[in-house]
Amino acid sequence: MPFHIFAIPAAARRSLLFLLVAAAFGIATTPAHLHAATGTIANQIKLKALIIPSVDFNETPLEDAIEYLRQKSDELDKDGFGINIVVDSEIDRNQPIPSLSLKNAPLSAVLGYVCELTGNRYRVDRNAIIIFRPRAKSSGDQETAENTPPPPPAPKPTTASMQLRAKLDQIVIPSIDFYDTPLPDAVEFLRQKAAQLDPTGSGAQGVNFVIAGTLPDPPPTITLKLQQVPLSDVLKYVTGLADMRYDISAHAVTIRAR
């Protein structure tokens, strides 16, 4: 997997550049400098390299989900002991993850979705992954809290996301017959059909779907009848009827508020 220096977190990049400059000018460095740079970079690489075969969280407490990911990283890390994950003390460890079902996704992507669904963020440290609650902005009454940002823009296309987009066009759903079907049930139906009908024959079969944010109670319902329609168009109609949108990243289709 290609790795670019600008994919490294800023803190680690500064440490690495310091070491390079120090070496060039003969400046003495300490083991702490080396540990800070190599530890963070190693964790960043490991997050992308560890592929979690299956994630199925449904109202799962955050603490249980994190423990599952700790154990999986330990099992899958052939050269070490997995990744340490630390949850900040300000976070409610019992807050539920509403619904997250993924297959063959890198740990970095899984953690990203877990944090998005719980209003948290994570940063890569030299010894651990730190999950934290973003601080709310304090200037002005109308300021939006940092932990409730506006919907993010669509991710920039990558080779992997373009492959997923092509798969959405290739998977043809024979029949759709939704009548007042709750959005989560409609998405689950599409997930199952994608796994059954995936014609690519290579890589991870099917499509990962993530519903970001908290749906209203009751959730939006879908009434839609179609025959022989590509999954890409089904998603367009389903999200349009729910007044939502979808984004395509390297590992999943994310359905979110407009």
Rosetta blueprint (number, residue, H / E / L):
1 M L
2 P L
3 F L
4 H L
5 I H
6 F H
7 A H
8 I L
9 P L
10 A H
11 A H
12 A H
13 R H
14 R H
15 S H
16 L H
17 L H
18 F H
19 L H
20 L H
21 V H
22 A H
23 A H
24 A H
25 F H
26 G L
27 I L
28 A L
29 T L
30 T L
31 P H
32 A H
33 H H
34 L H
35 H H
36 A H
37 A H
38 T H
39 G H
40 T H
41 I H
42 A H
43 N H
44 Q H
45 I H
46 K H
47 L H
48 K H
49 A H
50 L L
51 I E
52 I E
53 P E
54 S E
55 V E
56 D E
57 F E
58 N E
59 E E
60 T E
61 P E
62 L H
63 E H
64 D H
65 A H
66 I H
67 E H
68 Y H
69 L H
70 R H
71 Q H
72 K H
73 S H
74 D H
75 E H
76 L H
77 D L
78 K L
79 D L
80 G L
81 F L
82 G L
83 I L
84 N L
85 I E
86 V E
87 V E
88 D L
89 S L
90 E L
91 I L
92 D L
93 R L
94 N L
95 Q L
96 P E
97 I E
98 P E
99 S E
100 L E
101 S E
102 L E
103 K E
104 N E
105 A E
106 P E
107 L H
108 S H
109 A H
110 V H
111 L H
112 G H
113 Y H
114 V H
115 C H
116 E H
117 L H
118 T H
119 G L
120 N L
121 R E
122 Y E
123 R E
124 V E
125 D L
126 R L
127 N L
128 A L
129 I E
130 I E
131 I E
132 F E
133 R L
134 P L
135 R L
136 A L
137 K L
138 S L
139 S L
140 G L
141 D L
142 Q L
143 E L
144 T L
145 A L
146 E L
147 N L
148 T L
149 P L
150 P L
151 P L
152 P L
153 P L
154 A L
155 P L
156 K L
157 P L
158 T L
159 T H
160 A H
161 S H
162 M H
163 Q H
164 L H
165 R H
166 A H
167 K H
168 L H
169 D H
170 Q H
171 I L
172 V E
173 I E
174 P E
175 S E
176 I E
177 D E
178 F E
179 Y E
180 D E
181 T E
182 P E
183 L H
184 P H
185 D H
186 A H
187 V H
188 E H
189 F H
190 L H
191 R H
192 Q H
193 K H
194 A H
195 A H
196 Q H
197 L H
198 D L
199 P L
200 T L
201 G L
202 S L
203 G L
204 A L
205 Q L
206 G L
207 V L
208 N L
209 F E
210 V E
211 I E
212 A L
213 G L
214 T L
215 L L
216 P L
217 D L
218 P L
219 P L
220 P L
221 T E
222 I E
223 T E
224 L E
225 K E
226 L E
227 Q E
228 Q E
229 V E
230 P E
231 L H
232 S H
233 D H
234 V H
235 L H
236 K H
237 Y H
238 V H
239 T H
240 G H
241 L H
242 A L
243 D L
244 M E
245 R E
246 Y E
247 D E
248 I E
249 S L
250 A L
251 H L
252 A L
253 V E
254 T E
255 I E
256 R E
257 A E
258 R L
